[in-house]
Amino acid sequence: MKITFPRIGDSHIYGRLFFHEIGIDIVIPAPNSTEGLERGSAKAPEDICLPFKIMIDNLLSAWEQGADTVVMPATMGPCRLGEYGELLAVVLRKQGCDYRWILLDALSAVGSKELLHRLGQVVEGSPCRKRQILSALSGTYSIIKNFEKLEAEVRMLSPYDCRRGASKSILRNCRRGLEKASDISNALEIIRESRRELKELDRDKERDPLRLLVTGEIYTQIDAFGNHHVEEILMDLGVSFEKSISIGWWIRNTILNPFGGMLSEAKKNPLMPHRIGGYAKETVNEALRWKKEGFDGIVQMFPVGCMPEIVAKSVFDGLAKDEGLPVLTIVFDEMGGEAGYLTRIEAFVDMLYRKREMNDVLSGNRCGVCKH
């Protein structure tokens, strides 16, 4: 058995460290690229969304390197991600790739017995004992939690750097270090050292950057290629931002949460009282945070044709009209160039600064000189 998985965000880092720790051979797909997207688009069904096209190329690339088993996440509800495994299998078989598939569905969709069975299939080729496998799982999850904590700190703190780009550079170097880490212990030490470096940076606490919420479809939130490096763009523009959905978030709400992610239903949201598939409910929940926590605006991202996020966008459109919610919706497809997205984000950020300046002038807090 030679395992592979779609290359989504930093999944290749976590997957390599975990499977290396338990002695299972894996194949990491080639990095996502424009050329790979073009190949995936040529093989994919017409009108399918961007993540599917990228995954097609990921798995073609892995098959060419000798992989024979795919482990991938799934979801439920009226979102095509729930059908990706079956549809990917059909498309790839036509290309001569006869993979074995292990789909990690939500616990609430398949039940604890079936989910444990599938997780057992993932590690069945390991020579390690159960205790060693559980230790490797725990260590890998610690890497995910701690690295995502570093990411969150960089997103919030980078606008305050006295030396522009210092926080972003620490994050980039940490990621490169993790890609080369020898084992889980080494990876955790790399993260600890990066957090120490981040803590020691000189910051200008007098600055007053914009605060944004970044939300939307899970793939385009997690994968830098899939969102044209939006996070780096925001950092370069001096914006402080937060996002709630990540690989660690998915693990907590799909694998670890005994309610299979349904616990969030307890958070009542009159704007979207029911789940409609994908993560549209989580997207709309950010509108409540915008009002309650005083963020300056929201950036929503999703690929063309993502039905749940299209519905969420309609909610945002209503809030923009009725309550003045500043929202920038970015829809990604294989035809878009990064320069076009950069221009739209720059215009949105400039508009928010001018709006803040106008509000401050009207309230008498400032003299009318834009500070950004």
Sequence and secondary structure as in RCSB ss.txt:
>XXXX:A:sequence
MKITFPRIGDSHIYGRLFFHEIGIDIVIPAPNSTEGLERGSAKAPEDICLPFKIMIDNLLSAWEQGADTVVMPAT
MGPCRLGEYGELLAVVLRKQGCDYRWILLDALSAVGSKELLHRLGQVVEGSPCRKRQILSALSGTYSIIKNFEKL
EAEVRMLSPYDCRRGASKSILRNCRRGLEKASDISNALEIIRESRRELKELDRDKERDPLRLLVTGEIYTQIDAF
GNHHVEEILMDLGVSFEKSISIGWWIRNTILNPFGGMLSEAKKNPLMPHRIGGYAKETVNEALRWKKEGFDGIVQ
MFPVGCMPEIVAKSVFDGLAKDEGLPVLTIVFDEMGGEAGYLTRIEAFVDMLYRKREMNDVLSGNRCGVCKH
>XXXX:A:secstr
  EE    TTHHHHHHHHHHHTT  B       HHHHHHHHHHS TT  HHHHHHHHHHHHHHHTT  EEEEE  
 SS GGGGHHHHHHHHHHHTT   EEEEE  HHHH HHHHHHHHHHHTTT  S HHHHHHHHHHHHHHHHHHHHH
HHHHHHHGGGBSSTTHHHHHHHHHHHHHHH SSHHHHHHHHHHHHHHHHHS B TT    EEEEEE HHHHH TT
TTTTHHHHHHHTT EEEE   HHHHHIIIII TTTTGGGGGS  TTS S  STTHHHHHHHHHHHHHHT SEEEE
EEETT HHHHHHHHHHHHHHHHH   EEEEEE TT  HHHHHHHHHHHHHHHHHHHHHHHHHHTSS S    
